[in-house]
């Protein structure tokens, strides 16, 4: 019987992971320009994996490749975020409805419940970074419970841009108490197998989040002008 050997992580994969981390942490700020040689030195690798990683991140809307100028980290556009939220609102609301149709047991909803509990605990400590991580888990698990692989793929593709927008606005917004209450309402509707209520509550939640984040991004953009 053959033993499965883990495939070593390539330099390109490592470059993708590290560059994404630098973008999301703000160490490579939106609007900044960077030469491939600079990034290669920073990550301790050659320019080839940096260039290949940059092509991947360009396709994900995080940066722009510029001839003879390296890469430019793309700003977070309120217009782009509006389009992304329009799609996420529809797909996640559908996932909430489908999840409620499954009549899941409490055991199946354990991860969703744990994410809400973690968000509550994080708010009690005013630990917004931990809250954001638990919020990500809630939305990912909600989509998984919806059971549609295509919805999962599309929402995963857009989640990076949502995280970037949230990273910019997280400490500009009021404490997300209402968001936690929204999540709890969606959870209860799923637990009670009420598809329409789950869909409606989640739609309202995403629409409130959209309006708040777009307003904050617009004010942030005006301050940068």
C-alpha positions in Angstrom: 0.0 0.0 0.0 1.4 3.3 -1.1 1.8 6.1 1.4 0.6 9.5 0.2 3.3 12.1 0.2 2.3 15.7 0.6 3.2 17.7 -2.5 5.7 20.5 -1.5 4.4 24.0 -1.8 5.8 25.7 -4.9 7.4 29.2 -4.8 4.5 30.5 -6.8 1.9 29.2 -4.3 4.0 30.7 -1.5 4.2 34.0 -3.3 0.4 34.0 -3.8 -0.1 33.4 -0.1 2.4 36.0 1.0 1.3 38.7 -1.4 -2.3 38.2 -0.4 -1.4 38.5 3.2 0.5 41.7 2.6 -2.4 43.2 0.6 -5.0 42.3 3.2 -2.9 43.4 6.1 -2.4 46.8 4.5 1.4 46.4 4.3 1.0 46.8 0.5 -1.6 49.6 0.6 -4.2 50.2 -2.0 -2.9 52.5 -4.7 0.8 51.7 -4.1 3.2 50.6 -6.8 5.9 47.9 -6.4 8.6 46.5 -8.7 8.8 42.8 -9.1 12.4 43.0 -7.9 11.3 44.7 -4.7 8.7 42.1 -4.0 11.1 39.3 -4.9 13.7 40.6 -2.4 11.0 41.1 0.3 9.8 37.5 0.0 13.3 36.0 -0.6 12.6 34.4 -4.0 13.2 35.0 -7.7 11.1 37.3 -9.8 9.5 34.4 -11.8 7.2 33.2 -9.0 6.4 36.8 -8.2 5.3 37.4 -11.8 3.2 34.2 -11.8 1.6 35.1 -8.5 0.9 38.6 -9.7 -1.0 37.2 -12.7 -3.2 35.1 -10.3 -3.9 38.0 -8.0 -4.7 40.3 -11.0 -7.4 37.8 -12.0 -8.8 38.1 -8.5 -9.0 41.9 -8.7 -6.4 42.6 -6.1 -3.7 44.2 -8.3 -2.8 45.4 -11.8 0.2 44.3 -13.8 1.9 47.3 -15.4 4.4 47.0 -18.2 7.9 47.9 -17.0 6.4 49.3 -13.8 5.7 46.1 -11.8 2.4 45.9 -10.0 -0.1 48.4 -8.6 -2.3 47.4 -5.7 -5.8 48.2 -6.7 -8.0 50.5 -4.6 -11.3 49.3 -3.2 -13.9 50.9 -5.4 -17.4 51.6 -3.9 -18.8 50.8 -7.3 -17.1 47.4 -7.4 -18.3 46.6 -3.9 -21.9 47.5 -4.8 -21.8 45.0 -7.6 -20.2 42.4 -5.4 -22.8 42.9 -2.7 -25.6 42.7 -5.2 -24.4 39.2 -6.2 -23.6 38.0 -2.6 -26.9 39.2 -1.3 -28.8 37.1 -3.9 -26.6 34.0 -3.5 -26.3 34.0 0.3 -30.0 34.6 0.7 -30.7 31.6 -1.5 -28.2 29.6 0.6 -30.1 30.6 3.7 -33.4 29.5 2.2 -32.0 26.2 1.0 -30.4 25.5 4.4 -33.8 26.1 6.1 -35.4 23.6 3.7 -33.1 20.8 4.9 -34.5 20.6 8.4 -31.1 20.3 9.9 -30.6 18.9 13.4 -28.8 20.9 16.1 -25.7 18.8 15.5 -25.6 19.9 11.8 -25.8 23.6 13.0 -23.1 23.4 15.6 -20.5 25.3 13.5 -23.0 28.0 12.7 -23.9 28.4 16.4 -20.3 28.4 17.4 -19.5 31.2 15.0 -22.3 33.3 16.5 -21.1 32.6 20.1 -17.5 33.6 19.1 -18.8 36.8 17.6 -20.7 37.6 20.8 -17.6 36.9 22.9 -15.4 39.0 20.6 -17.8 42.0 20.9 -17.8 41.7 24.7 -14.1 42.2 24.5 -14.4 44.7 21.7 -12.0 42.5 19.7 -13.0 43.4 16.2 -10.3 41.3 14.5 -11.6 38.1 16.1 -15.1 39.2 15.4 -14.3 39.5 11.7 -12.8 36.0 11.6 -15.9 34.5 13.2 -18.1 36.5 10.8 -16.2 35.0 7.9 -16.9 31.5 9.4 -20.6 32.2 9.8 -21.0 33.2 6.1 -18.9 30.4 4.8 -20.8 27.8 6.9 -24.2 29.3 5.8 -23.3 28.9 2.2 -22.0 25.4 2.8 -25.3 24.4 4.5 -27.1 25.7 1.4 -25.7 22.7 -0.4 -25.1 24.3 -3.8 -21.5 23.9 -5.0 -21.7 26.6 -7.6 -22.9 29.1 -5.0 -20.0 28.1 -2.8 -17.5 28.6 -5.7 -18.9 32.0 -6.7 -19.1 33.4 -3.2 -15.6 32.2 -2.3 -14.3 34.0 -5.4 -15.8 37.3 -4.1 -15.0 36.9 -0.4 -11.5 38.4 -0.8 -12.8 41.7 -1.9 -15.3 41.8 0.9 -12.5 41.1 3.4 -10.5 44.0 2.0 -13.4 46.4 2.2 -14.1 45.2 5.8 -10.4 45.6 6.7 -10.6 49.3 5.6 -13.9 50.0 7.3 -13.8 47.7 10.4 -12.5 50.3 12.8 -14.5 53.1 11.3 -17.9 51.5 11.9 -19.9 51.3 15.1 -19.6 48.0 17.0 -21.5 45.4 14.9 -24.1 44.6 17.5 -26.9 44.6 14.9 -24.9 42.2 12.7 -24.8 39.7 15.5 -28.5 40.0 16.0 -29.0 39.5 12.3 -27.0 36.3 12.3 -28.9 35.0 15.3 -32.2 35.6 13.5 -31.0 33.7 10.4 -29.8 30.8 12.5 -33.1 30.6 14.3 -35.0 30.6 11.1 -32.9 27.8 9.7 -33.2 25.8 13.0 -37.0 26.2 12.7 -37.0 25.2 9.1 -38.6 28.5 7.9 -37.1 29.1 4.5 -38.8 32.3 3.6 -37.9 34.0 6.9 -34.3 32.8 6.6 -34.1 34.3 3.1 -35.7 37.6 4.1 -33.6 38.1 7.2 -30.4 37.3 5.5 -31.2 39.6 2.6 -32.0 42.5 5.0 -28.7 41.8 6.8 -26.6 41.9 3.7 -28.4 45.1 2.5 -27.7 46.8 5.7 -24.0 45.8 5.6 -23.8 46.9 2.0 -25.2 50.4 2.7 -22.9 50.9 5.7 -19.7 49.7 4.0 -20.4 51.7 0.8 -20.9 54.8 2.8 -17.7 54.3 4.8 -15.7 53.5 1.6 -17.0 56.7 -0.1 -15.9 58.8 2.9 -12.6 57.0 3.0 -12.1 57.8 -0.7 -12.9 61.4 -0.3 -10.4 61.8 2.5 -7.7 60.4 0.2 -8.4 62.9 -2.6 
